[in-house]
Amino acid sequence: MNPAASCASALAIFGDSRSSLVSAMEAVLGRRPRLQVLSASRCLAPDWSVPPLSPDADILLRWTAYRLGSIDLSRHVAAVDLSVLDPASANSLQMGSVGLAQVLEDPRIHKMEARVGLLHEWGTLDQKLRRSFEESGTEGPSASRRYVFTMDGVPAGVVVEVLPCELWRRLTQSGHPEDARSRT
């Protein structure tokens, strides 16, 4: 099976760029996955986020995953310029008391420049994201969505979300995460 065909289910999850990833996954799975923050650190803007972020911006770099039980459903990396967000949202995000999906619900925030495709299409992050799935026992092609978000028109962050294609193909066929995992 060619990668694009095997990724149809994962790419469909990304189909509505207005919807959060967790909402789209919940609609397919019938239950809400839980967010796990894998790491969060402050740094200068990584190359893959410049532009639209300033190269000298003070960034919160968050690596996260959505899980259902012990199954890794997705991986994400977000570079967020905390100085652009309102102080309460910036603090809550940095402390981990809210997820980025909740911050993005603010009506002053707009998602834009969404690009959906296969992971190998976007360069420097690919190896790290692919390795993170291989470490969890999931191999093969992955679908990816990259978008920029602004607050009051100012670039505030860049997000890359990744779904393992074979897992999502099996999930949409069986509807049972346990069945999908046993064959990945």
C-alpha positions as CSV (number, residue, x, y, z in Angstrom):
1,M,0.0,0.0,0.0
2,N,1.4,3.4,-0.9
3,P,1.9,5.9,1.9
4,A,-0.7,8.3,0.7
5,A,-3.4,5.6,0.6
6,S,-2.4,4.2,4.0
7,C,-2.5,7.7,5.5
8,A,-6.1,8.5,4.3
9,S,-7.6,8.0,7.8
10,A,-4.9,10.1,9.5
11,L,-5.2,12.8,6.9
12,A,-9.0,12.9,7.3
13,I,-8.5,13.7,11.1
14,F,-6.7,16.8,10.0
15,G,-9.4,17.7,7.5
16,D,-11.1,20.5,9.4
17,S,-8.5,23.0,10.3
18,R,-11.0,24.9,12.5
19,S,-11.3,21.9,14.8
20,S,-8.8,21.1,17.4
21,L,-6.9,17.8,17.0
22,V,-8.3,16.5,20.3
23,S,-11.9,17.3,19.2
24,A,-11.4,15.5,15.9
25,M,-9.9,12.5,17.6
26,E,-12.7,12.4,20.1
27,A,-15.3,12.5,17.3
28,V,-13.7,9.4,15.7
29,L,-12.9,7.4,18.9
30,G,-16.1,8.3,20.9
31,R,-14.0,9.3,23.9
32,R,-11.5,12.1,24.7
33,P,-7.8,11.2,24.7
34,R,-5.7,12.6,27.5
35,L,-2.9,15.0,26.9
36,Q,0.6,14.2,28.2
37,V,3.3,16.9,28.2
38,L,6.5,15.1,27.3
39,S,8.7,18.1,27.8
40,A,8.5,21.8,28.0
41,S,11.4,24.3,27.9
42,R,12.3,27.9,27.2
43,C,14.6,28.6,24.3
44,L,15.1,30.9,21.4
45,A,12.9,30.3,18.4
46,P,13.9,27.0,16.6
47,D,14.8,27.3,12.9
48,W,11.6,25.5,11.8
49,S,9.5,28.3,13.5
50,V,11.3,31.2,11.9
51,P,9.5,33.0,10.2
52,P,6.8,33.7,11.3
53,L,8.3,33.9,14.8
54,S,11.2,36.2,15.5
55,P,14.6,34.4,15.7
56,D,15.3,36.0,19.1
57,A,11.9,35.4,20.6
58,D,11.7,33.8,24.0
59,I,9.9,30.6,23.2
60,L,8.1,27.9,25.2
61,L,8.8,24.7,23.3
62,R,6.3,22.0,24.2
63,W,6.5,18.4,23.1
64,T,3.2,16.7,23.8
65,A,1.2,13.5,22.9
66,Y,-2.4,12.5,23.1
67,R,-3.0,9.0,24.5
68,L,-5.8,6.6,25.0
69,G,-4.8,4.2,27.7
70,S,-1.2,3.3,26.9
71,I,-1.6,3.9,23.1
72,D,0.2,6.9,21.6
73,L,-2.4,8.4,19.2
74,S,-0.4,11.5,18.2
75,R,2.7,13.6,18.9
76,H,3.0,17.4,18.7
77,V,5.5,20.1,19.0
78,A,4.6,23.8,19.6
79,A,6.9,26.8,19.6
80,V,4.9,29.5,21.5
81,D,6.0,33.1,21.9
82,L,4.7,33.7,25.4
83,S,5.2,37.5,25.1
84,V,2.5,37.6,22.5
85,L,-0.1,35.8,24.6
86,D,-2.0,37.5,27.4
87,P,-0.2,36.9,30.7
88,A,-2.8,34.5,32.2
89,S,-2.8,32.2,29.2
90,A,1.0,32.3,29.0
91,N,1.4,31.4,32.6
92,S,-1.2,28.6,32.5
93,L,0.4,27.1,29.4
94,Q,3.9,27.4,30.9
95,M,2.8,25.8,34.2
96,G,1.0,23.0,32.3
97,S,-2.4,23.7,33.9
98,V,-4.0,24.1,30.4
99,G,-3.3,22.6,27.0
100,L,-2.6,24.6,23.9
101,A,-6.1,23.6,22.5
102,Q,-7.7,25.5,25.4
103,V,-5.4,28.6,24.8
104,L,-6.4,28.5,21.1
105,E,-10.1,28.8,22.0
106,D,-9.5,32.5,22.8
107,P,-11.4,34.5,20.2
108,R,-8.4,36.8,19.6
109,I,-6.4,33.8,18.4
110,H,-6.6,32.7,14.8
111,K,-5.1,29.6,13.2
112,M,-3.7,30.2,9.7
113,E,-1.4,28.7,7.0
114,A,-2.5,25.2,7.8
115,R,-0.6,22.6,5.7
116,V,-1.5,18.9,5.8
117,G,0.6,16.2,4.2
118,L,3.0,13.4,5.0
119,L,5.7,13.9,7.7
120,H,8.6,13.6,5.3
121,E,7.6,16.8,3.5
122,W,8.7,19.3,6.2
123,G,12.4,18.9,6.9
124,T,14.3,19.3,10.2
125,L,11.6,18.1,12.7
126,D,10.9,14.9,10.8
127,Q,13.6,12.8,12.3
128,K,12.8,13.7,15.9
129,L,9.1,13.2,15.4
130,R,9.6,9.9,13.6
131,R,11.9,8.7,16.3
132,S,9.4,9.5,19.0
133,F,6.9,7.2,17.4
134,E,9.5,4.4,16.8
135,E,10.4,4.6,20.5
136,S,6.8,3.8,21.4
137,G,6.7,0.9,19.0
138,T,4.8,2.6,16.1
139,E,6.6,2.6,12.7
140,G,5.7,3.6,9.2
141,P,4.6,6.8,7.5
142,S,2.9,9.6,9.5
143,A,0.5,12.4,8.5
144,S,1.3,15.9,9.7
145,R,-0.5,19.2,10.1
146,R,1.5,22.4,10.5
147,Y,-0.1,25.7,11.3
148,V,0.7,29.2,12.6
149,F,-1.5,30.9,15.1
150,T,-1.7,34.6,15.8
151,M,-3.1,36.7,18.7
152,D,-4.5,40.0,17.7
153,G,-2.8,39.6,14.3
154,V,0.7,39.0,15.8
155,P,2.4,35.6,15.2
156,A,2.3,33.8,18.5
157,G,3.2,30.2,17.6
158,V,3.9,27.4,15.2
159,V,2.4,23.9,15.8
160,V,3.3,20.6,14.2
161,E,0.9,17.7,14.9
162,V,1.7,14.1,13.8
163,L,-0.5,11.0,13.5
164,P,0.9,7.5,12.7
165,C,-0.9,6.4,9.6
166,E,-1.2,2.7,10.2
167,L,-2.5,3.1,13.7
168,W,-5.2,5.5,12.5
169,R,-6.1,3.2,9.6
170,R,-6.7,0.3,12.0
171,L,-8.5,2.5,14.5
172,T,-11.0,3.7,12.0
173,Q,-11.5,0.2,10.7
174,S,-11.9,-1.5,14.1
175,G,-12.9,1.3,16.4
176,H,-11.0,-0.3,19.3
177,P,-7.6,1.1,20.2
178,E,-6.5,-2.2,21.7
179,D,-7.0,-4.0,18.4
180,A,-5.2,-1.3,16.5
181,R,-2.1,-1.4,18.7
182,S,-1.7,-5.2,18.6
183,R,-0.9,-5.0,14.9
184,T,1.3,-1.9,14.8
